[in-house]
Amino acid sequence: MSRRRRVVSPRIHVPHGPGPGILLTVLLLVAIAGAFYAGLFLAREDEGAAAVRLEALEIDRDGFAERLAALTQEKIVLERTMEIDREANRTTQEDLKQAQDERLALEKEVSFFKQLIKQGGGGILKVQDFRLVAGEVPGELGYSFTVSQLIQDFGESAGDVLIRVVGKRGDKEVTLPLGKLPGSEPTAHPMRFQHFQNFEGRIRLPEGLEPENLVIEIKPSTKNLIPVTETFAWSVGG
């Protein structure tokens, strides 16, 4: 009878828990997931803070825009106010000058009449509407004025009208009649009228003469007509 050989099967050892490698892998995955979620949380936190800052900047921007609009409007109002003030000042200056001219004219008339009464004359003349304009040639000027009788029904007024230029030549003051200014004409104006007469002529200034005033002198030949001398500032118009 043969003996049967006994076969011994090997035992396989199955561990009852996870090994060190698996635990390490799991821990690593958990750490990565934690870092991811932490980063995501921080990113959301940063995004929220940035949104808050952006909103604050937008509010500041809107405030600055409103302030800029207000300042622009204030600037427009201020410029308009200044323009109105300048115009009012210019008008006031013009009115003041006109009033001064009218007062000066009245004072001259009063002076004329006082002189008329004092000298016992019967008529007195007035020089008005004097105008001085630049000529076509350098140093040449044209002038015009009117002489009128202030006393109504006086009759004919006759005589001569002479013109002199008063100015400076260097530091010296000089008075030159038109007869001593070559190129000026006429050198004298004959006068004869019932109510008024217009005069005009040309003045040629020599080099080195700085004119300051122009003097118009009326020498009457009519009896009881008082001589008149008027002085005008040298002001050249257009």
For each residue, the residues with C-beta under 8 A, 3 or more apart:
1:
2:
3:
4:
5:
6:
7:
8:
9:
10:
11:
12:
13:
14:
15: 19
16:
17:
18: 22 23 26
19: 15 22 23
20: 23 24
21: 24 25
22: 18 19 25 26
23: 18 19 20 26 27
24: 20 21 27 28
25: 21 22 28 29
26: 18 22 23 29 30
27: 23 24 30 31
28: 24 25 31 32
29: 25 26 32 33
30: 26 27 33 34
31: 27 28 34 35
32: 28 29 35 36
33: 29 30 36 37
34: 30 31 37 38
35: 31 32 38 39
36: 32 33 39 40
37: 33 34 40 41
38: 34 35 41 42
39: 35 36 42 43
40: 36 37 43 44
41: 37 38 44 45
42: 38 39 45 46
43: 39 40 46 47
44: 40 41 47 48
45: 41 42 48 49
46: 42 43 49 50
47: 43 44 50 51
48: 44 45 51 52
49: 45 46 52 53
50: 46 47 53 54
51: 47 48 54 55
52: 48 49 55 56
53: 49 50 56 57
54: 50 51 57 58
55: 51 52 58 59
56: 52 53 59 60
57: 53 54 60 61
58: 54 55 61 62
59: 55 56 62 63
60: 56 57 63 64
61: 57 58 64 65
62: 58 59 65 66
63: 59 60 66 67
64: 60 61 67 68
65: 61 62 68 69
66: 62 63 69 70
67: 63 64 70 71
68: 64 65 71 72
69: 65 66 72 73
70: 66 67 73 74
71: 67 68 74 75
72: 68 69 75 76
73: 69 70 76 77
74: 70 71 77 78
75: 71 72 78 79
76: 72 73 79 80
77: 73 74 80 81
78: 74 75 81 82
79: 75 76 82 83
80: 76 77 83 84
81: 77 78 84 85
82: 78 79 85 86
83: 79 80 86 87
84: 80 81 87 88
85: 81 82 88 89
86: 82 83 89 90
87: 83 84 90 91
88: 84 85 91 92
89: 85 86 92 93
90: 86 87 93 94
91: 87 88 94 95
92: 88 89 95 96
93: 89 90 96 97
94: 90 91 97 98
95: 91 92 98 99
96: 92 93 99 100
97: 93 94 100 101
98: 94 95 101 102
99: 95 96 102 103
100: 96 97 103 104
101: 97 98 104 105
102: 98 99 105 106
103: 99 100 106 107
104: 100 101 107 108
105: 101 102 108 109 128
106: 102 103 109 110
107: 103 104 110 111
108: 104 105 111 112 126
109: 105 106 112 113 126 150
110: 106 107 113 114
111: 107 108 114 115
112: 108 109 115 116 124 126 150 226 228
113: 109 110 116 117 124 150
114: 110 111 117 118
115: 111 112 118 119 121 124 226
116: 112 113 119 121 123 124 151 226
117: 113 114 120
118: 114 115
119: 115 116 226
120: 117
121: 115 116 124 224 225 226
122: 151 154 223 224 225
123: 116 149 150 151 154 155 157 222 224 225 226
124: 112 113 115 116 121 149 150 151 225 226 228
125: 147 148 149 150 157 218 220 225 226 228
126: 108 109 112 147 148 149 150 228
127: 130 145 146 147 216 218 228 230
128: 105 145 146 147 148
129: 144 145 146
130: 127 143 144 145 214 216 230 232
131: 143 144 145 237
132: 141 142 143 214 232 234 235 236 237
133: 141 142 143 236 237 238
134: 140 141 142 236
135: 140 141 142 202
136: 140
137: 140
138:
139: 204 205 206 207
140: 134 135 136 137 183 202 203 204 205
141: 132 133 134 135 202 203 205 236
142: 132 133 134 135 200 201 202 203
143: 130 131 132 133 163 200 201 202 203 214
144: 129 130 131 198 199 200
145: 127 128 129 130 131 198 199 200 216
146: 127 128 129 196 197 198 199
147: 125 126 127 128 157 161 191 193 196 197 199 218
148: 125 126 128 195 196 197
149: 123 124 125 126 152 154 157 193 194 195 196
150: 109 112 113 123 124 125 126
151: 116 122 123 124 154
152: 149
153:
154: 122 123 149 151 157 225
155: 123 194 222
156: 192 193 194 222
157: 123 125 147 149 154 191 192 193 194 220 222 225
158: 191 192 220 221 222
159: 191 218 219 220 221 222 225
160: 188 189 190 191 218 219 221
161: 147 188 189 190 191 199 216 217 218 219
162: 177 178 188 189 216 217 218 219
163: 143 177 178 188 189 201 203 214 215 216 217
164: 175 176 177 178 214 215 217
165: 175 176 177 178 181 203 205 209 211 213 214 215
166: 173 174 175 211 212 213 214 215 231
167: 173 174 176 209 210 211 212 213 234
168: 171 172 173 174 209 210 212
169: 172 174 208 209 210
170: 208
171: 168
172: 168 169
173: 166 167 168
174: 166 167 168 169 209
175: 164 165 166 215
176: 164 165 167 180 181 209
177: 162 163 164 165 180 181 187
178: 162 163 164 165 181 184 185 186 187 188 201 203
179: 184 187 188
180: 176 177
181: 165 176 177 178 184 203 204 205 206
182: 204 206
183: 140 202 204
184: 178 179 181 187 201 202 203 204
185: 178 201 202
186: 178 189 201
187: 177 178 179 184
188: 160 161 162 163 178 179
189: 160 161 162 163 186 199 201
190: 160 161
191: 147 157 158 159 160 161 197 218 220
192: 156 157 158 197
193: 147 149 156 157 196 197
194: 149 155 156 157
195: 148 149
196: 146 147 148 149 193
197: 146 147 148 191 192 193
198: 144 145 146
199: 144 145 146 147 161 189
200: 142 143 144 145
201: 142 143 163 178 184 185 186 189
202: 135 140 141 142 143 183 184 185
203: 140 141 142 143 163 165 178 181 184
204: 139 140 181 182 183 184
205: 139 140 141 165 181 209 211
206: 139 181 182 209
207: 139
208: 169 170
209: 165 167 168 169 174 176 205 206
210: 167 168 169
211: 165 166 167 205 214 234
212: 166 167 168 233 234
213: 165 166 167 231 232 233 234
214: 130 132 143 163 164 165 166 211 231 232 234
215: 163 164 165 166 175 229 230 231 232
216: 127 130 145 161 162 163 229 230 231 232
217: 161 162 163 164 227 228 229 230
218: 125 127 147 159 160 161 162 191 227 228 229
219: 159 160 161 162 227
220: 125 157 158 159 191 225 226 227
221: 158 159 160
222: 123 155 156 157 158 159 225
223: 122
224: 121 122 123
225: 121 122 123 124 125 154 157 159 220 222
226: 112 115 116 119 121 123 124 125 220
227: 217 218 219 220
228: 112 124 125 126 127 217 218
229: 215 216 217 218
230: 127 130 215 216 217
231: 166 213 214 215 216
232: 130 132 213 214 215 216 235
233: 212 213
234: 132 167 211 212 213 214
235: 132 232
236: 132 133 134 141
237: 131 132 133
238: 133
